[in-house]
Amino acid sequence: MPTAGERIMNVTCTADAVCAELADGRTICAPLAWFPRLLHATPDQRSRFRIAGAGYGIHWPEIDEDLSVEGLLRGAPAPRRFAGGR
């Protein structure tokens, strides 16, 4: 379980990474290649996120993507989907 210092304060996306700034001063970055929905989204779509789950998650409503601080800290890419599935 993440601690209070691991709450997400801000999120930025570059051309190839998503980065979350945490309350304790750390910044966690992960490659967009790990998250196909973010990878294929436009920069404008990537900029429209909400910090969710009391600060422990990120939600992009327009592309239906959710990331957790716990997953980012573990370095966990999005799960692979079965062929034909979402």
Legacy VTK file of the C-alpha trace (Angstrom):
# vtk DataFile Version 3.0
C-alpha trace
ASCII
DATASET POLYDATA
POINTS 86 float
0.000 0.000 0.000
1.420 3.393 -0.974
2.179 5.921 1.758
0.913 9.510 2.015
4.188 10.764 0.504
3.502 8.657 -2.567
0.413 10.630 -3.561
0.498 11.995 -7.086
0.721 15.775 -7.230
1.128 16.290 -10.977
1.444 14.312 -14.207
3.283 15.144 -17.406
3.591 13.229 -20.641
6.472 13.607 -23.052
6.615 12.119 -26.540
7.752 8.809 -25.053
7.060 8.760 -21.285
4.470 9.444 -18.604
5.855 11.027 -15.423
4.169 11.396 -12.043
5.443 13.879 -9.468
4.894 12.560 -5.930
4.260 14.466 -2.708
7.595 13.246 -1.284
9.530 14.941 -4.110
10.183 11.931 -6.307
9.245 11.774 -9.969
8.431 8.380 -11.488
8.580 7.992 -15.261
7.519 5.016 -17.361
7.687 4.546 -21.127
4.484 5.201 -23.050
5.194 1.919 -24.881
4.055 0.167 -21.681
0.602 1.749 -22.002
-0.764 1.363 -25.562
-3.775 3.625 -24.990
-1.507 6.469 -23.903
1.004 5.696 -26.645
-1.664 5.980 -29.348
-3.409 9.005 -27.807
-2.719 12.486 -29.074
-0.643 14.850 -26.920
-3.848 16.813 -26.289
-5.649 13.668 -25.066
-2.695 12.802 -22.806
-2.909 16.267 -21.239
-6.524 15.706 -20.125
-6.150 13.537 -17.030
-7.540 13.539 -13.499
-5.658 12.614 -10.372
-7.953 9.987 -8.872
-8.214 7.595 -5.961
-7.308 10.152 -3.270
-4.092 10.911 -5.158
-2.986 7.325 -5.747
-4.158 7.032 -9.349
-4.370 8.801 -12.697
-7.405 8.599 -14.979
-7.710 9.673 -18.620
-11.491 9.639 -19.219
-11.269 10.295 -22.951
-9.116 7.212 -23.631
-10.362 5.087 -20.701
-6.896 4.595 -19.179
-6.071 4.285 -15.490
-2.651 4.056 -13.840
-1.862 3.622 -10.164
1.084 4.956 -8.205
1.606 1.415 -6.921
1.931 0.065 -10.472
4.267 2.877 -11.487
6.468 2.273 -8.436
6.612 -1.449 -9.261
7.418 -0.718 -12.900
4.367 -2.647 -14.080
3.353 -2.222 -17.731
-0.301 -2.482 -18.770
-1.470 -6.095 -18.920
-1.506 -7.668 -22.373
-5.009 -8.171 -23.724
-6.281 -11.232 -25.531
-6.630 -10.878 -29.294
-9.898 -9.144 -30.100
-10.326 -7.891 -26.508
-10.078 -4.377 -25.123
LINES 1 87
86 0 1 2 3 4 5 6 7 8 9 10 11 12 13 14 15 16 17 18 19 20 21 22 23 24 25 26 27 28 29 30 31 32 33 34 35 36 37 38 39 40 41 42 43 44 45 46 47 48 49 50 51 52 53 54 55 56 57 58 59 60 61 62 63 64 65 66 67 68 69 70 71 72 73 74 75 76 77 78 79 80 81 82 83 84 85
